Amino acid sequence: MFGAYLRVVRLALHLARGTWIVLTRFPRLDRSARAAQVSRWAGALLRILRVDVSVRGEPPRACSEGILIASNHVSWLDIYLLHSLLPARFVSKAEVRGWPLIGWLAEAVGTVFLVRERKADAMRVNQVMADHLRQGDCLALFPEGTTSDGTDVLPFYPSLFQPAVDAGAQVWPVHIRYLDADGRPCADAAYYDDISLGSSLMKIARRGGIRGEVCFLPPIDAAGLSRRALAQAAEAAIRARFDAPGSEPGSTARLPV
């Protein structure tokens, strides 16, 4: 138990360090340098919590054209897994902006917040996303709209794929799962239902030895597809991963930052 509390203290200090980086370094850095800082910071956060990152499949290697990462959503750790591998700008529910310090840091690194209940805000976010994709950015979102226990994938919201259709961007389905030291599913990493963020953090801190596996699946070209067809294709690709747990590991190459 003492080790768990020590990790939480180290995490708090790491969040403070992230605040210092944003306040003192970000104003002097360009976009690629900021992305590199975020990647290193996210990787360090995972190491503090003893979460190892495993990569399967081939990640995208360039952002010369817009890329939309569409992933299943199991835990708040998902964001840091992807941040440690990709210079991605996330699309998140507006509630995250209200999380103490974490929400502020998320906004500082370029997260786009969406008020899902307001149709006008969805239209605004879609326009912002399409603009970023046309500029060659890498965006990441969780089309289920919420987290699950990690044993299945929930239906994807098609509206979230409209920016990829508008910008003619590639969509990269990504499957995330968490395993214990013996390679079995790790339920303690899941953040869903009524569990609080604090309770989830303590479960992860006490557990340790978690492996977060990120599987990059073949990209889907949005050209000629409706947003509904694109959502269904991405969802089907991720759903198929639940029946294929033994895929061979691929490259751990990161996008250039």
WOHU-V286719 format. One record per backbone hydrogen bond with DSSP energy under -0.5 kcal/mol. CO is the residue of the C=O (numbers start at 1). NH is the residue of the N-H. E is the energy in kcal/mol with one decimal. If there is no record, write none. Layout:
CO&NH&E ; CO&NH&E
This chain:
1&5&-2.0 ; 2&6&-2.3 ; 3&7&-2.0 ; 4&8&-1.9 ; 5&9&-2.3 ; 6&10&-2.4 ; 7&11&-2.3 ; 8&12&-2.4 ; 9&13&-2.2 ; 10&14&-2.0 ; 11&15&-2.4 ; 12&16&-2.0 ; 13&17&-2.2 ; 14&18&-2.3 ; 15&19&-2.1 ; 16&20&-2.2 ; 17&21&-2.5 ; 18&22&-2.4 ; 19&23&-2.4 ; 20&24&-2.5 ; 21&25&-2.4 ; 21&26&-1.8 ; 25&28&-1.8 ; 26&29&-1.6 ; 30&34&-2.4 ; 31&35&-2.3 ; 32&36&-1.9 ; 33&37&-2.0 ; 34&38&-2.5 ; 35&39&-2.4 ; 36&40&-2.2 ; 37&41&-2.5 ; 38&42&-2.8 ; 39&43&-2.2 ; 40&44&-2.1 ; 41&45&-2.1 ; 42&46&-2.0 ; 43&47&-1.8 ; 44&48&-2.2 ; 45&49&-1.6 ; 46&51&-3.0 ; 47&50&-1.2 ; 50&52&-0.6 ; 50&210&-1.4 ; 52&54&-0.5 ; 52&212&-3.4 ; 54&214&-3.1 ; 55&250&-0.6 ; 56&216&-2.6 ; 57&59&-0.6 ; 61&256&-0.6 ; 66&170&-1.4 ; 67&69&-0.6 ; 67&139&-2.8 ; 68&70&-0.5 ; 68&172&-2.9 ; 69&71&-0.5 ; 69&141&-2.5 ; 70&174&-2.4 ; 72&74&-0.5 ; 73&148&-1.9 ; 74&191&-2.7 ; 75&78&-1.5 ; 76&79&-0.7 ; 76&80&-0.6 ; 77&81&-2.3 ; 78&82&-2.3 ; 79&83&-2.5 ; 80&84&-1.9 ; 81&85&-0.5 ; 82&85&-1.1 ; 82&86&-2.8 ; 85&255&-0.9 ; 86&88&-1.8 ; 88&90&-0.6 ; 89&140&-2.0 ; 90&92&-0.5 ; 90&112&-3.3 ; 92&114&-2.6 ; 93&96&-1.5 ; 94&97&-1.2 ; 95&98&-1.4 ; 96&99&-1.8 ; 99&103&-1.8 ; 99&104&-0.6 ; 100&102&-3.7 ; 101&105&-2.7 ; 102&106&-2.5 ; 103&107&-2.1 ; 104&108&-2.1 ; 105&109&-1.5 ; 106&111&-2.2 ; 107&110&-1.5 ; 111&113&-0.6 ; 112&92&-2.6 ; 114&94&-2.2 ; 114&116&-1.0 ; 115&118&-1.6 ; 117&119&-0.6 ; 118&122&-1.8 ; 119&123&-2.0 ; 120&124&-1.8 ; 121&125&-2.8 ; 122&126&-2.4 ; 123&127&-1.8 ; 124&128&-2.3 ; 125&129&-3.0 ; 126&130&-2.4 ; 127&131&-2.3 ; 128&132&-2.2 ; 129&133&-2.6 ; 130&134&-2.4 ; 131&135&-1.3 ; 132&137&-2.5 ; 133&66&-0.7 ; 133&136&-1.6 ; 137&67&-2.1 ; 137&139&-0.6 ; 138&89&-2.7 ; 139&69&-3.6 ; 140&91&-2.2 ; 141&71&-2.2 ; 141&143&-0.6 ; 142&145&-2.0 ; 143&157&-2.4 ; 156&158&-0.7 ; 157&160&-1.1 ; 158&161&-2.3 ; 159&162&-1.3 ; 161&164&-0.5 ; 161&165&-1.6 ; 162&166&-2.8 ; 163&167&-2.3 ; 164&168&-1.0 ; 164&169&-1.9 ; 169&222&-1.0 ; 170&68&-2.7 ; 170&172&-0.5 ; 171&173&-0.7 ; 171&220&-3.1 ; 172&70&-2.1 ; 173&217&-2.5 ; 174&72&-1.4 ; 174&176&-0.5 ; 175&215&-2.9 ; 177&213&-3.0 ; 178&186&-2.8 ; 179&211&-3.0 ; 180&183&-2.0 ; 184&180&-2.7 ; 185&187&-0.8 ; 186&189&-1.1 ; 187&190&-1.3 ; 192&195&-1.5 ; 196&200&-2.4 ; 197&201&-2.5 ; 198&202&-2.2 ; 199&203&-2.1 ; 200&204&-2.1 ; 201&205&-2.8 ; 202&206&-2.6 ; 203&207&-1.8 ; 204&208&-2.2 ; 210&52&-2.8 ; 210&212&-0.6 ; 211&179&-2.6 ; 211&213&-0.7 ; 212&54&-2.6 ; 212&214&-0.5 ; 213&177&-1.8 ; 213&215&-0.6 ; 214&56&-2.7 ; 214&216&-0.6 ; 215&175&-2.4 ; 215&217&-0.6 ; 216&58&-0.6 ; 220&171&-2.8 ; 220&222&-0.5 ; 222&225&-2.2 ; 226&230&-2.4 ; 227&231&-2.4 ; 228&232&-2.4 ; 229&233&-2.2 ; 230&234&-2.3 ; 231&235&-2.6 ; 232&236&-2.4 ; 233&237&-2.0 ; 234&238&-1.9 ; 235&239&-2.8 ; 236&240&-2.0 ; 237&241&-0.6 ; 238&241&-1.0 ; 238&242&-0.6 ; 239&242&-1.2 ; 240&243&-1.3 ; 241&244&-1.3 ; 244&247&-1.0 ; 248&57&-0.7
